[in-house]
Structures are given as C-alpha cells and as structure tokens.
Amino acid sequence: MRLTTKGRYGVRAVINLAAAVKGHPVSISKIAAEEGISPEFLEQIFFKLKKSGLIRSLRGPKGGFLLDKDPALISIKDILDAVGESVFPVPCTNKKAEQVCINQGQCPATQTWQNFADLIEDFLSGVTLKELIKN
C-alpha cells in the first residue's frame, strides 16, 4: 500500500489547519507556502475536504479555511476518505471495487489480506488530528 501525493498533502494541509489559531481562517496560499504544495493542487484537495464536511470556508479579505469539526473527531482515515485515497493493500480487500478478483472465494491468502486491510483501517481511524497536533 502506498499513499498518493493527494492523500499525503491532504493530511498535511488539514494538520496545518488544525494547528492554526482556533477561529482564524487560513488561506490556501499560506498553507501551500508553508507545506510546499502547489496552490492549484491544494484547491482541488480542499474542494473535496469541504464537500465531505471536514473543513469550511469563509469569504472576504480575512477569509480562508477552517476545520468544520473538532480535531478530536477527525481521523487520518476521515481525511484520506474525503480526498478519495484508498488504503487497501490488495484489490480484493477494496469493498468498493467494481471489479471482483477472479480468485475471490478460492484464494488462500484472501483472509490474510483482509486482516491486514482491517488493521490499516483501524489504525488510521484511531489517529486523530488532536493527537497529531499535540505531538
């Protein structure tokens, strides 16, 4: 399993928002500069994060983005899901896949892969923004 740039940048950007002064919006350009991310790419990521309800935007000269939930209620898994990042180790563990593995039901490794996928999902679901910014 390997996270794409979109997933890694999404997590870094949301951590940046969580670490910002509460109640003060942060601009995409500021986050992009601090994190070394293209502002255009970050806009695409923030569109997905906003659509998922993890962040919100404020318009105007002092506008920007804010978390829309308490950092203790946002997990790394939530962020990855919001940006469309998959965290399954092999295709047969992707429950949302349109195409089913041709060996499904007869592969002796399927249960091992599923157990591994469950461990990854449980771990990422258990790590919250609050914990990350505390560290």
MARGU-310963 format. One record per atom (N, C-alpha, C, O): residue number from 1; x, y, z; atom name. Coordinates in nm, 4 decimals. Each point is the difference from the previous one (the first is absolute). Layout:
<sites>
SITE,NUM,X,Y,Z,CA
...
</sites>
This chain:
<sites>
SITE,1,0.0846,-0.1177,0.0000,N
SITE,1,-0.0846,0.1177,0.0000,CA
SITE,1,0.0889,0.1237,0.0000,C
SITE,1,0.0975,0.0094,0.0745,O
SITE,2,-0.1339,0.0840,-0.1596,N
SITE,2,0.0751,0.1237,-0.0065,CA
SITE,2,-0.0982,0.1138,-0.0192,C
SITE,2,-0.0834,-0.0025,-0.0905,O
SITE,3,0.0942,0.1027,0.1773,N
SITE,3,-0.0869,0.1164,-0.0127,CA
SITE,3,0.0484,0.0879,-0.1144,C
SITE,3,0.1202,0.0142,-0.0224,O
SITE,4,-0.2143,0.0440,-0.0489,N
SITE,4,0.0365,0.0920,-0.1067,CA
SITE,4,0.0313,0.1370,0.0594,C
SITE,4,-0.0217,0.0256,0.1184,O
SITE,5,0.0733,0.0608,-0.2044,N
SITE,5,0.0293,0.1371,0.0402,CA
SITE,5,-0.1254,0.0680,0.0516,C
SITE,5,0.0054,0.0745,0.0979,O
SITE,6,-0.1174,-0.0994,-0.1623,N
SITE,6,-0.1271,0.0602,0.0409,CA
SITE,6,-0.0334,-0.0347,0.1449,C
SITE,6,-0.0416,0.0874,0.0761,O
SITE,7,0.0588,-0.2115,-0.0377,N
SITE,7,-0.0280,-0.0418,0.1366,CA
SITE,7,0.0962,0.0610,0.1002,C
SITE,7,-0.0415,0.0496,0.1047,O
SITE,8,0.1695,-0.0533,-0.1366,N
SITE,8,0.1009,0.0560,0.0911,CA
SITE,8,-0.0180,0.1505,0.0156,C
SITE,8,0.0054,0.0520,0.1115,O
SITE,9,-0.0264,0.0175,-0.2213,N
SITE,9,-0.0189,0.1453,0.0060,CA
SITE,9,-0.1287,0.0362,0.0725,C
SITE,9,-0.0043,0.0985,0.0738,O
SITE,10,-0.0997,-0.1770,-0.0942,N
SITE,10,-0.1262,0.0254,0.0693,CA
SITE,10,0.0170,-0.0081,0.1508,C
SITE,10,-0.0508,0.0846,0.0735,O
SITE,11,0.1214,-0.1854,-0.0282,N
SITE,11,0.0239,-0.0165,0.1433,CA
SITE,11,0.0839,0.1167,0.0520,C
SITE,11,-0.0325,0.0583,0.1035,O
SITE,12,0.1401,-0.0239,-0.1745,N
SITE,12,0.0860,0.1106,0.0449,CA
SITE,12,-0.0762,0.1314,0.0064,C
SITE,12,0.0171,0.0771,0.0945,O
SITE,13,-0.1007,-0.0508,-0.1936,N
SITE,13,-0.0748,0.1261,-0.0037,CA
SITE,13,-0.1019,0.0080,0.1133,C
SITE,13,-0.0174,0.1060,0.0601,O
SITE,14,-0.0494,-0.2158,-0.0307,N
SITE,14,-0.0991,0.0008,0.1078,CA
SITE,14,0.0700,0.0103,0.1359,C
SITE,14,-0.0519,0.0647,0.0910,O
SITE,15,0.1666,-0.1262,-0.0764,N
SITE,15,0.0773,0.0170,0.1231,CA
SITE,15,0.0378,0.1472,0.0157,C
SITE,15,-0.0067,0.0544,0.1102,O
SITE,16,0.0459,0.0091,-0.2186,N
SITE,16,0.0333,0.1425,0.0021,CA
SITE,16,-0.1190,0.0821,0.0480,C
SITE,16,0.0155,0.0892,0.0834,O
SITE,17,-0.1341,-0.1191,-0.1357,N
SITE,17,-0.1210,0.0702,0.0439,CA
SITE,17,-0.0272,-0.0243,0.1487,C
SITE,17,-0.0361,0.0923,0.0730,O
SITE,18,0.0535,-0.2152,-0.0297,N
SITE,18,-0.0272,-0.0345,0.1397,CA
SITE,18,0.0958,0.0706,0.0942,C
SITE,18,-0.0371,0.0338,0.1124,O
SITE,19,0.1595,-0.0112,-0.1569,N
SITE,19,0.1007,0.0651,0.0841,CA
SITE,19,-0.0140,0.1518,-0.0002,C
SITE,19,0.0604,0.0678,0.0832,O
SITE,20,-0.1392,-0.0139,-0.1756,N
SITE,20,-0.0190,0.1451,-0.0086,CA
SITE,20,-0.0788,0.0499,0.1204,C
SITE,20,-0.0637,-0.0777,0.0712,O
SITE,21,0.0691,0.2069,-0.0503,N
SITE,21,-0.0735,0.0607,0.1106,CA
SITE,21,-0.1486,-0.0245,-0.0207,C
SITE,21,-0.0554,0.0314,-0.1054,O
SITE,22,-0.0084,-0.0878,0.2071,N
SITE,22,-0.1421,-0.0341,-0.0107,CA
SITE,22,-0.0837,0.1237,-0.0318,C
SITE,22,0.0138,0.1051,0.0624,O
SITE,23,-0.1010,-0.1216,-0.1615,N
SITE,23,-0.0898,0.1085,-0.0375,CA
SITE,23,0.0562,0.0952,-0.1031,C
SITE,23,-0.0715,0.0877,-0.0485,O
SITE,24,0.1986,-0.1032,0.0140,N
SITE,24,0.0603,0.0864,-0.1006,CA
SITE,24,0.0199,-0.0789,-0.1293,C
SITE,24,0.0755,-0.0972,-0.0026,O
SITE,25,-0.1427,0.1387,-0.1040,N
SITE,25,0.0138,-0.0712,-0.1275,CA
SITE,25,0.1421,0.0105,-0.0562,C
SITE,25,0.0714,0.0975,0.0233,O
SITE,26,-0.0335,-0.1999,-0.0972,N
SITE,26,0.1325,-0.0048,-0.0618,CA
SITE,26,-0.0190,-0.0092,-0.1512,C
SITE,26,-0.0827,-0.0774,-0.0484,O
SITE,27,0.1590,0.1561,-0.0248,N
SITE,27,-0.0133,0.0000,-0.1456,CA
SITE,27,0.0726,-0.1194,-0.0618,C
SITE,27,0.0945,-0.0544,0.0570,O
SITE,28,-0.1413,0.0164,-0.1734,N
SITE,28,0.0647,-0.1089,-0.0735,CA
SITE,28,0.1438,0.0383,-0.0317,C
SITE,28,0.0899,-0.0836,0.0094,O
SITE,29,-0.0674,0.2089,-0.0469,N
SITE,29,0.1358,0.0420,-0.0361,CA
SITE,29,0.0953,-0.0120,0.1184,C
SITE,29,0.1160,-0.0373,-0.0178,O
SITE,30,-0.1628,0.0680,0.1368,N
SITE,30,0.0847,-0.0110,0.1202,CA
SITE,30,0.0339,-0.1463,0.0274,C
SITE,30,0.1159,-0.0336,0.0246,O
SITE,31,-0.2162,-0.0528,-0.0287,N
SITE,31,0.0244,-0.1428,0.0245,CA
SITE,31,0.0914,-0.0565,-0.1084,C
SITE,31,0.0928,-0.0754,0.0292,O
SITE,32,-0.1197,0.1123,-0.1542,N
SITE,32,0.0816,-0.0492,-0.1116,CA
SITE,32,0.1462,0.0388,0.0183,C
SITE,32,0.0896,-0.0817,-0.0213,O
SITE,33,-0.0656,0.2065,0.0609,N
SITE,33,0.1376,0.0459,0.0205,CA
SITE,33,0.0664,-0.0730,0.1162,C
SITE,33,0.1150,-0.0425,-0.0106,O
SITE,34,-0.1868,0.0279,0.1209,N
SITE,34,0.0565,-0.0661,0.1180,CA
SITE,34,0.0269,-0.1480,-0.0218,C
SITE,34,0.0953,-0.0553,0.0548,O
SITE,35,-0.1801,-0.0089,-0.1355,N
SITE,35,0.0114,-0.1448,-0.0205,CA
SITE,35,0.0725,-0.0377,-0.1294,C
SITE,35,0.0252,-0.1180,-0.0248,O
SITE,36,0.0083,0.2173,-0.0575,N
SITE,36,0.0674,-0.0290,-0.1265,CA
SITE,36,-0.0890,-0.0740,-0.0984,C
SITE,36,0.0442,-0.0918,-0.0690,O
SITE,37,-0.1708,0.1334,0.0636,N
SITE,37,-0.0994,-0.0635,-0.0868,CA
SITE,37,-0.0469,0.1033,-0.1024,C
SITE,37,-0.0145,0.1177,0.0331,O
SITE,38,-0.0088,-0.1598,-0.1538,N
SITE,38,-0.0544,0.0888,-0.1027,CA
SITE,38,-0.1378,0.0508,0.0429,C
SITE,38,-0.0859,-0.0803,0.0366,O
SITE,39,0.0630,0.2130,-0.0403,N
SITE,39,-0.1310,0.0529,0.0392,CA
SITE,39,-0.1148,-0.0568,-0.0846,C
SITE,39,-0.1100,-0.0220,0.0507,O
SITE,40,0.1362,-0.0013,-0.1784,N
SITE,40,-0.1039,-0.0548,-0.0879,CA
SITE,40,-0.0375,-0.1426,0.0413,C
SITE,40,-0.1176,-0.0362,0.0011,O
SITE,41,0.2180,-0.0432,0.0324,N
SITE,41,-0.0255,-0.1372,0.0435,CA
SITE,41,-0.0719,0.0008,0.1355,C
SITE,41,-0.0902,-0.0802,0.0240,O
SITE,42,0.1312,0.1711,0.0631,N
SITE,42,-0.0625,0.0111,0.1307,CA
SITE,42,-0.1460,0.0423,-0.0120,C
SITE,42,-0.0835,-0.0445,0.0788,O
SITE,43,0.0516,0.1289,-0.1752,N
SITE,43,-0.1399,0.0384,-0.0241,CA
SITE,43,-0.0847,-0.1217,-0.0329,C
SITE,43,-0.1120,-0.0130,0.0494,O
SITE,44,0.1644,-0.0762,-0.1322,N
SITE,44,-0.0728,-0.1223,-0.0351,CA
SITE,44,-0.0232,-0.0870,0.1236,C
SITE,44,-0.1082,-0.0556,0.0186,O
SITE,45,0.2093,0.0449,0.0640,N
SITE,45,-0.0109,-0.0804,0.1228,CA
SITE,45,-0.1017,0.0634,0.0948,C
SITE,45,-0.0836,-0.0698,0.0575,O
SITE,46,0.0910,0.2025,-0.0411,N
SITE,46,-0.0908,0.0679,0.0908,CA
SITE,46,-0.1445,-0.0060,-0.0483,C
SITE,46,-0.0920,-0.0018,0.0817,O
SITE,47,0.0708,-0.0014,-0.2119,N
SITE,47,-0.1354,-0.0159,-0.0530,CA
SITE,47,-0.0602,-0.1308,0.0526,C
SITE,47,-0.1153,-0.0029,0.0430,O
SITE,48,0.1930,-0.1038,-0.0465,N
SITE,48,-0.0477,-0.1299,0.0481,CA
SITE,48,-0.0185,-0.0009,0.1519,C
SITE,48,-0.0973,-0.0555,0.0510,O
SITE,49,0.1907,0.1170,0.0202,N
SITE,49,-0.0107,0.0058,0.1460,CA
SITE,49,-0.1222,0.0799,0.0430,C
SITE,49,-0.0677,-0.0351,0.0966,O
SITE,50,0.0402,0.1437,-0.1697,N
SITE,50,-0.1169,0.0827,0.0308,CA
SITE,50,-0.1288,-0.0759,-0.0299,C
SITE,50,-0.0951,0.0034,0.0781,O
SITE,51,0.0934,-0.0710,-0.1907,N
SITE,51,-0.1177,-0.0778,-0.0397,CA
SITE,51,-0.0305,-0.1101,0.1017,C
SITE,51,-0.1161,-0.0354,0.0205,O
SITE,52,0.2191,-0.0179,0.0423,N
SITE,52,-0.0183,-0.1069,0.0983,CA
SITE,52,-0.0405,0.0528,0.1372,C
SITE,52,-0.0387,-0.0779,0.0871,O
SITE,53,0.0474,0.2097,-0.0670,N
SITE,53,-0.0390,0.0589,0.1272,CA
SITE,53,0.1103,0.0077,0.1042,C
SITE,53,-0.0268,0.0312,0.1160,O
SITE,54,0.1506,-0.0593,-0.1556,N
SITE,54,0.1099,0.0083,0.0955,CA
SITE,54,0.0489,0.1434,0.0198,C
SITE,54,0.0446,0.0372,0.1086,O
SITE,55,-0.0537,0.0426,-0.2149,N
SITE,55,0.0419,0.1399,0.0091,CA
SITE,55,-0.1099,0.0888,-0.0564,C
SITE,55,-0.0912,-0.0474,-0.0677,O
SITE,56,0.1012,0.1764,0.0965,N
SITE,56,-0.0932,0.0979,-0.0571,CA
SITE,56,0.0799,0.1228,-0.0391,C
SITE,56,0.1141,0.0182,0.0424,O
SITE,57,-0.1760,0.0651,-0.1236,N
SITE,57,0.0702,0.1201,-0.0447,CA
SITE,57,-0.0759,0.1244,0.0425,C
SITE,57,-0.1220,-0.0007,0.0163,O
SITE,58,0.1981,0.1065,0.0008,N
SITE,58,-0.0556,0.1318,0.0273,CA
SITE,58,0.0492,0.0933,-0.1095,C
SITE,58,0.1190,0.0032,-0.0313,O
SITE,59,-0.2101,0.0714,-0.0257,N
SITE,59,0.0365,0.0933,-0.1075,CA
SITE,59,0.0404,0.1346,0.0582,C
SITE,59,-0.0254,0.0300,0.1166,O
SITE,60,0.0880,0.0487,-0.1998,N
SITE,60,0.0347,0.1352,0.0396,CA
SITE,60,0.1490,0.0190,0.0166,C
SITE,60,0.0776,-0.0946,-0.0132,O
SITE,61,-0.0371,0.2188,0.0427,N
SITE,61,0.1428,0.0318,0.0107,CA
SITE,61,0.0715,-0.0777,0.1111,C
SITE,61,0.1193,-0.0280,-0.0115,O
SITE,62,-0.1892,-0.0060,0.1159,N
SITE,62,0.0613,-0.0780,0.1077,CA
SITE,62,-0.0510,-0.1436,-0.0019,C
SITE,62,0.0012,-0.0694,0.1016,O
SITE,63,-0.0458,0.0267,-0.2188,N
SITE,63,-0.0563,-0.1334,-0.0148,CA
SITE,63,0.1065,-0.1066,-0.0134,C
SITE,63,0.1199,0.0273,0.0063,O
SITE,64,-0.1659,-0.1469,-0.0247,N
SITE,64,0.0879,-0.1153,-0.0138,CA
SITE,64,-0.0752,-0.1248,0.0405,C
SITE,64,-0.1219,-0.0082,-0.0150,O
SITE,65,0.1945,-0.0875,0.0656,N
SITE,65,-0.0591,-0.1282,0.0368,CA
SITE,65,0.0180,-0.0286,0.1484,C
SITE,65,0.0977,0.0411,0.0627,O
SITE,66,-0.1950,-0.1126,-0.0094,N
SITE,66,-0.0014,-0.0420,0.1400,CA
SITE,66,-0.0446,-0.1455,0.0065,C
SITE,66,-0.0666,-0.0500,-0.0907,O
SITE,67,0.1038,-0.0165,0.1981,N
SITE,67,-0.0575,-0.1321,0.0235,CA
SITE,67,-0.1484,0.0182,0.0286,C
SITE,67,-0.0404,0.0983,0.0622,O
SITE,68,-0.0397,-0.1924,-0.1074,N
SITE,68,-0.1434,0.0065,0.0266,CA
SITE,68,-0.0409,-0.0982,0.1091,C
SITE,68,-0.1181,-0.0132,0.0322,O
SITE,69,0.2173,-0.0555,0.0243,N
SITE,69,-0.0241,-0.0950,0.1090,CA
SITE,69,0.1124,0.0149,0.1020,C
SITE,69,0.1065,0.0540,-0.0298,O
SITE,70,-0.1319,-0.1015,0.1470,N
SITE,70,0.1014,-0.0028,0.1042,CA
SITE,70,0.1144,-0.0917,-0.0449,C
SITE,70,-0.0260,-0.1084,-0.0521,O
SITE,71,0.1523,0.1497,0.0712,N
SITE,71,0.1130,-0.0856,-0.0405,CA
SITE,71,-0.0022,-0.1387,0.0644,C
SITE,71,0.0556,-0.0946,-0.0557,O
SITE,72,-0.1178,0.0819,0.1696,N
SITE,72,-0.0091,-0.1307,0.0657,CA
SITE,72,-0.0956,-0.0937,-0.0731,C
SITE,72,0.0004,-0.1208,0.0236,O
SITE,73,-0.0826,0.1770,-0.1127,N
SITE,73,-0.0986,-0.0805,-0.0728,CA
SITE,73,0.0400,-0.0277,-0.1445,C
SITE,73,-0.0756,-0.0624,-0.0744,O
SITE,74,0.1930,0.1080,0.0345,N
SITE,74,0.0474,-0.0214,-0.1372,CA
SITE,74,0.1195,-0.0942,0.0040,C
SITE,74,0.1024,0.0295,0.0617,O
SITE,75,-0.1173,-0.1427,-0.1282,N
SITE,75,0.1101,-0.0970,-0.0057,CA
SITE,75,0.0737,0.0124,-0.1332,C
SITE,75,-0.0489,0.0609,-0.0951,O
SITE,76,0.1661,-0.1196,0.0914,N
SITE,76,0.0765,-0.0034,-0.1245,CA
SITE,76,-0.0821,-0.0733,-0.1065,C
SITE,76,0.0008,0.0386,-0.1169,O
SITE,77,-0.0705,-0.1426,0.1571,N
SITE,77,-0.0852,-0.0753,-0.0940,CA
SITE,77,-0.1081,0.0895,-0.0586,C
SITE,77,-0.0303,-0.0094,-0.1189,O
SITE,78,-0.0290,0.0971,0.2020,N
SITE,78,-0.1020,0.0927,-0.0494,CA
SITE,78,0.0559,0.0893,-0.1105,C
SITE,78,-0.0655,0.0226,-0.1018,O
SITE,79,0.1858,0.0271,0.1225,N
SITE,79,0.0627,0.0887,-0.0985,CA
SITE,79,0.0292,-0.0756,-0.1283,C
SITE,79,-0.0295,0.0485,-0.1093,O
SITE,80,0.0873,-0.1672,0.1222,N
SITE,80,0.0318,-0.0800,-0.1186,CA
SITE,80,-0.1264,-0.0370,-0.0771,C
SITE,80,-0.0011,0.0046,-0.1230,O
SITE,81,-0.1041,-0.0409,0.1938,N
SITE,81,-0.1269,-0.0307,-0.0661,CA
SITE,81,-0.0531,0.1228,-0.0744,C
SITE,81,-0.0482,-0.0106,-0.1128,O
SITE,82,0.0576,0.1262,0.1770,N
SITE,82,-0.0530,0.1230,-0.0590,CA
SITE,82,0.0692,0.0360,-0.1314,C
SITE,82,-0.0645,0.0482,-0.0932,O
SITE,83,0.1950,-0.0713,0.0859,N
SITE,83,0.0724,0.0357,-0.1227,CA
SITE,83,0.0014,-0.1140,-0.1016,C
SITE,83,0.0603,0.0119,-0.1066,O
SITE,84,-0.1268,-0.1220,0.1401,N
SITE,84,-0.0105,-0.1110,-0.0947,CA
SITE,84,0.1202,-0.0926,-0.0005,C
SITE,84,0.0275,-0.0673,-0.0993,O
SITE,85,0.0430,0.0643,0.2095,N
SITE,85,0.1198,-0.0837,0.0107,CA
SITE,85,-0.0387,-0.1387,0.0484,C
SITE,85,-0.0745,-0.0145,0.0970,O
SITE,86,0.1250,-0.0864,-0.1645,N
SITE,86,-0.0265,-0.1381,0.0394,CA
SITE,86,0.1121,-0.0498,0.0877,C
SITE,86,0.1168,0.0295,-0.0254,O
SITE,87,-0.1507,-0.1045,0.1279,N
SITE,87,0.1028,-0.0533,0.0893,CA
SITE,87,-0.0026,-0.1521,0.0074,C
SITE,87,0.0436,-0.0582,0.0993,O
SITE,88,-0.0937,-0.0055,-0.2021,N
SITE,88,-0.0030,-0.1457,0.0016,CA
SITE,88,0.1298,-0.0546,-0.0602,C
SITE,88,0.0509,0.0550,-0.0976,O
SITE,89,0.0030,-0.1638,0.1558,N
SITE,89,0.1289,-0.0505,-0.0456,CA
SITE,89,-0.0048,-0.0778,-0.1318,C
SITE,89,0.0975,-0.0001,-0.0751,O
SITE,90,-0.2081,-0.0646,0.0471,N
SITE,90,-0.0156,-0.0748,-0.1247,CA
SITE,90,-0.1426,0.0191,-0.0501,C
SITE,90,-0.0900,0.0254,0.0801,O
SITE,91,0.0673,-0.0370,-0.2102,N
SITE,91,-0.1335,0.0270,-0.0547,CA
SITE,91,-0.1144,-0.0783,0.0632,C
SITE,91,-0.1110,0.0523,0.0094,O
SITE,92,0.1340,-0.1747,0.0338,N
SITE,92,-0.1109,-0.0795,0.0539,CA
SITE,92,-0.0488,0.0506,0.1354,C
SITE,92,-0.1043,-0.0443,0.0481,O
SITE,93,0.1779,0.1363,0.0142,N
SITE,93,-0.0441,0.0544,0.1284,CA
SITE,93,-0.0757,0.1311,-0.0163,C
SITE,93,-0.0462,0.0579,0.0983,O
SITE,94,0.0333,-0.0112,-0.2219,N
SITE,94,-0.0739,0.1231,-0.0270,CA
SITE,94,-0.1484,-0.0329,-0.0125,C
SITE,94,-0.0444,-0.0532,-0.1017,O
SITE,95,-0.0312,0.0850,0.2052,N
SITE,95,-0.1422,-0.0341,0.0026,CA
SITE,95,-0.0818,0.0832,-0.0986,C
SITE,95,-0.1128,-0.0362,-0.0334,O
SITE,96,0.1694,0.1472,-0.0130,N
SITE,96,-0.0717,0.0873,-0.0939,CA
SITE,96,0.0374,-0.0268,-0.1456,C
SITE,96,-0.0492,0.0674,-0.0905,O
SITE,97,0.1353,-0.1650,0.0684,N
SITE,97,0.0468,-0.0287,-0.1355,CA
SITE,97,-0.1142,-0.0501,-0.0875,C
SITE,97,-0.0845,-0.0789,0.0423,O
SITE,98,0.0854,0.1273,-0.1650,N
SITE,98,-0.1014,-0.0452,-0.0954,CA
SITE,98,0.0339,-0.1394,-0.0532,C
SITE,98,-0.0883,-0.0815,-0.0266,O
SITE,99,0.2171,0.0568,0.0121,N
SITE,99,0.0442,-0.1277,-0.0541,CA
SITE,99,0.0456,-0.0905,0.1139,C
SITE,99,0.0830,0.0389,0.0821,O
SITE,100,-0.1373,-0.1579,-0.0783,N
SITE,100,0.0342,-0.0971,0.1034,CA
SITE,100,0.1160,-0.0850,-0.0509,C
SITE,100,0.0083,-0.0312,-0.1187,O
SITE,101,0.0793,-0.0049,0.2087,N
SITE,101,0.1144,-0.0857,-0.0352,CA
SITE,101,-0.0511,-0.1342,-0.0539,C
SITE,101,-0.0944,-0.0579,0.0538,O
SITE,102,0.1573,0.0106,-0.1591,N
SITE,102,-0.0448,-0.1268,-0.0600,CA
SITE,102,0.0239,-0.1192,0.0929,C
SITE,102,-0.0611,-0.1055,-0.0171,O
SITE,103,0.1492,0.1221,0.1147,N
SITE,103,0.0286,-0.1083,0.0954,CA
SITE,103,-0.0773,0.0142,0.1306,C
SITE,103,0.0219,-0.0756,0.0947,O
SITE,104,-0.1122,0.1727,-0.0905,N
SITE,104,-0.0779,0.0228,0.1228,CA
SITE,104,-0.0712,-0.1290,0.0405,C
SITE,104,-0.0643,-0.0657,-0.0820,O
SITE,105,0.0768,0.0315,0.2086,N
SITE,105,-0.0656,-0.1193,0.0516,CA
SITE,105,0.0854,-0.1246,-0.0063,C
SITE,105,-0.0301,-0.0987,0.0670,O
SITE,106,0.1365,0.1010,-0.1464,N
SITE,106,0.0849,-0.1180,-0.0094,CA
SITE,106,0.1467,0.0276,0.0318,C
SITE,106,0.0804,-0.0931,0.0057,O
SITE,107,-0.0452,0.2172,0.0145,N
SITE,107,0.1385,0.0366,0.0290,CA
SITE,107,0.0288,-0.0193,0.1488,C
SITE,107,-0.0703,0.0557,0.0843,O
SITE,108,0.1728,-0.1340,-0.0515,N
SITE,108,0.0311,-0.0238,0.1408,CA
SITE,108,0.0561,0.1228,0.0731,C
SITE,108,0.0040,0.0014,0.1231,O
SITE,109,0.0386,0.1001,-0.1960,N
SITE,109,0.0576,0.1191,0.0633,CA
SITE,109,-0.1035,0.1095,0.0262,C
SITE,109,0.0305,0.0986,0.0671,O
SITE,110,-0.1516,-0.1145,-0.1187,N
SITE,110,-0.1010,0.1053,0.0121,CA
SITE,110,-0.0233,0.0435,0.1443,C
SITE,110,-0.0030,0.1198,0.0283,O
SITE,111,-0.0131,-0.2127,0.0612,N
SITE,111,-0.0278,0.0361,0.1392,CA
SITE,111,0.1178,0.0722,0.0641,C
SITE,111,-0.0196,0.0908,0.0807,O
SITE,112,0.1398,-0.1295,-0.1153,N
SITE,112,0.1186,0.0687,0.0517,CA
SITE,112,0.0031,0.1441,-0.0490,C
SITE,112,0.0260,0.0920,0.0777,O
SITE,113,-0.0524,-0.0725,-0.2053,N
SITE,113,-0.0027,0.1361,-0.0552,CA
SITE,113,-0.1118,0.0824,0.0639,C
SITE,113,0.0179,0.1187,0.0275,O
SITE,114,-0.1310,-0.1808,-0.0043,N
SITE,114,-0.1112,0.0718,0.0623,CA
SITE,114,0.0335,0.0390,0.1439,C
SITE,114,-0.0328,0.1103,0.0438,O
SITE,115,0.0973,-0.1994,0.0287,N
SITE,115,0.0425,0.0315,0.1372,CA
SITE,115,0.0982,0.1170,0.0003,C
SITE,115,-0.0075,0.0882,0.0855,O
SITE,116,0.0989,-0.0884,-0.1813,N
SITE,116,0.0974,0.1083,-0.0128,CA
SITE,116,-0.0706,0.1316,-0.0319,C
SITE,116,0.0316,0.1034,0.0589,O
SITE,117,-0.1265,-0.1070,-0.1512,N
SITE,117,-0.0771,0.1199,-0.0355,CA
SITE,117,-0.0770,0.0532,0.1205,C
SITE,117,-0.0070,0.1210,0.0210,O
SITE,118,-0.0500,-0.2106,0.0574,N
SITE,118,-0.0739,0.0408,0.1198,CA
SITE,118,0.0922,0.0672,0.1019,C
SITE,118,-0.0390,0.0973,0.0646,O
SITE,119,0.1607,-0.1488,-0.0503,N
SITE,119,0.0977,0.0608,0.0917,CA
SITE,119,0.0351,0.1423,-0.0440,C
SITE,119,0.0061,0.0916,0.0820,O
SITE,120,0.0166,-0.0746,-0.2115,N
SITE,120,0.0327,0.1327,-0.0538,CA
SITE,120,-0.1155,0.0959,0.0264,C
SITE,120,0.0203,0.1109,0.0496,O
SITE,121,-0.1409,-0.1539,-0.0829,N
SITE,121,-0.1174,0.0854,0.0180,CA
SITE,121,-0.0219,0.0351,0.1470,C
SITE,121,-0.0279,0.1153,0.0330,O
SITE,122,0.0403,-0.2138,0.0547,N
SITE,122,-0.0167,0.0251,0.1434,CA
SITE,122,0.1054,0.0976,0.0523,C
SITE,122,-0.0307,0.0901,0.0781,O
SITE,123,0.1550,-0.1089,-0.1220,N
SITE,123,0.1073,0.0886,0.0451,CA
SITE,123,-0.0262,0.1439,-0.0451,C
SITE,123,0.0050,0.0921,0.0815,O
SITE,124,-0.0326,-0.0723,-0.2095,N
SITE,124,-0.0218,0.1352,-0.0527,CA
SITE,124,-0.1263,0.0638,0.0577,C
SITE,124,-0.0064,0.1221,0.0148,O
SITE,125,-0.0926,-0.2027,0.0174,N
SITE,125,-0.1228,0.0511,0.0621,CA
SITE,125,0.0245,0.0433,0.1442,C
SITE,125,-0.0733,0.0832,0.0534,O
SITE,126,0.1750,-0.1390,0.0089,N
SITE,126,0.0280,0.0300,0.1397,CA
SITE,126,0.0934,0.1175,0.0233,C
SITE,126,0.0194,0.0417,0.1142,O
SITE,127,0.0392,0.0127,-0.2216,N
SITE,127,0.0908,0.1129,0.0136,CA
SITE,127,-0.0756,0.1280,-0.0347,C
SITE,127,-0.0435,0.0184,-0.1137,O
SITE,128,0.0283,0.0697,0.2126,N
SITE,128,-0.0757,0.1226,-0.0232,CA
SITE,128,0.0925,0.1202,-0.0191,C
SITE,128,0.1179,-0.0028,0.0352,O
SITE,129,-0.1756,0.1074,-0.0917,N
SITE,129,0.0743,0.1250,-0.0164,CA
SITE,129,0.0452,0.0555,0.1340,C
SITE,129,0.1101,0.0536,0.0117,O
SITE,130,-0.1940,-0.0664,0.0880,N
SITE,130,0.0354,0.0502,0.1326,CA
SITE,130,0.1293,-0.0629,0.0486,C
SITE,130,0.0866,0.0687,0.0541,O
SITE,131,-0.0734,-0.2001,-0.0734,N
SITE,131,0.1211,-0.0697,0.0404,CA
SITE,131,0.1205,0.0470,-0.0809,C
SITE,131,0.1085,0.0186,0.0550,O
SITE,132,-0.1273,0.0005,-0.1839,N
SITE,132,0.1108,0.0403,-0.0867,CA
SITE,132,0.0513,0.1396,0.0331,C
SITE,132,0.1209,0.0228,0.0005,O
SITE,133,-0.2109,0.0700,0.0270,N
SITE,133,0.0469,0.1360,0.0299,CA
SITE,133,0.0563,0.0103,0.1412,C
SITE,133,0.0774,0.0907,0.0306,O
SITE,134,-0.1170,-0.1839,0.0545,N
SITE,134,0.0546,-0.0032,0.1355,CA
SITE,134,0.1455,-0.0451,-0.0043,C
SITE,134,0.0823,0.0458,0.0793,O
SITE,135,-0.0513,-0.1356,-0.1719,N
SITE,135,0.1369,-0.0501,-0.0131,CA
SITE,135,0.0864,0.1018,-0.0674,C
SITE,135,0.1191,-0.0237,-0.0203,O
</sites>
